[in-house]
Amino acid sequence: MFVTMESKRRKGLSGVLSSLSLLCVVLDLQLDGVLGATHVEIEHHLEMGRKLLAAGQLAEALSHYHSAVEGDSKNYLTYYKRAAVFLAMGKSKSALPDLTRAIQLKPDFLAARLQRGNILLKQGNTEEARADFQAVLEGAPDQVEAHDQLLRTEELEVLQEEAHIAHQHRDYQATVTVLDRVLELSPWDPDSRELRAECYIQLGDPRKAIQDLTPTTRLRNDNRAAFLQLSTLHYGLGEYQEALSHVRECLKLDQDDKDCFSHYKQVKKLGKQMDSAEELISEQRYQEAIEKYESVMKTEPNVPFYTNKAKEMICFCLVKDQRAWEAVDACSEAHQRDPQNVNILRDRAEAYILNQDYEKAVEDYQEAREFDEENQEIREGLERAQKMLKVSRKRDYYKILGVNRNANKQEIIKAYRKLAQQWHPDNFQSESEKKEAEKKFIDIASAKEVLIDPEMRQKFDAGEDPLDPETQQGGGGGQGWPFEFNPFGSGGNFHFKFHYN
């Protein structure tokens, strides 16, 4: 009985093993169908890739070449053709491994060696580039391109050495001159671009440094140092939005990078303050904007751009807030820091106008025009200031009443009342004094009438005297008395009663 049971157990186990073997065979066949690719399928992918590449549809072509490589990983041509697509897409770093694999599969594949040598030369890798060009010439001594490229490789080695010697001697301009030619031969060389960027920084040209550093972020796989330096350069130029963008790219590569994170916090804080100040100005909340710009100077006292910008905008806000004397002081300080800034000159000119100092206003507008002759706002401001200066030399109604240009109606009437009482002709005895008082009294009354009338005041503020018969047709008459009658008529016997608006 025991023998029978053991026999049955062995037969059952044998059946299970047979079933498992059959299952493995079936699975192998299925996997071959999924993962493998027939020769026809590979040829189809290669042909589609060729057609799409010729049509300029690079991404679609690359997809077919990926499938061809996956279908046959031992075919050197599929790697070579995929490398051609990568190069057409400007992805030389991706093309290089494919060319290397093609050469490994077929060491005498000279076209791949020539192409790899060209990439290595453009990357500044002279030693490996030379090896590829020499290998091509060994197999094909008459290959013209390989011969020419070998000569360029030797030239590049000499230039690289010259550049480093000039840099060691801190001759930055000479280094840049040599590197200009170096980068004509090896435009994908991050080392040379970074070296030239450093020289531009030393020469005080951060814009050109940015131009050199930007491509290095793509030429190296993890170039956090370049992203941080780009952020710092943009920040120093006052371009805090661009600075924030670059430092974020650094943190994408490593969120724990201490230098990038520290810089990120600084840029973000200052950018928030600058944006907030601009928003407050747009809402005409000038005092709050001034306070925000004062915070900007505390946040970043070491970069001149932000202090200069803050002082420029404080000058602007004070003018808009019609705080004339404070504005003149703030604008003058800003002008000392940035003498050719036409916005500061414009704002100080407007502050001088508020202070009724038209000559200085004209001077500032003239200086601003010298720096920017095409600026329409400056031209119009100069014309207006010149008109005001001309009018003020005849009669300045603000000065007559002794009020500021931003005085309201109540302040104007109060000043008029006080002066009218002071200069009323009845207060004087002699004939000469009465005549002087009459003239003063007429000017005072004229000033009041112009400045409490919105339309006439607007004309005067634009540099035009609404009571001047020379500029107003049918206006004024006589000495510019603004009423239909002159209370100081012939004989000098008059009775005058004040009427206050």
Disulfide bonds with the S-S distance in Angstrom:
Cys250-Cys260 1.91
Cys315-Cys331 1.95
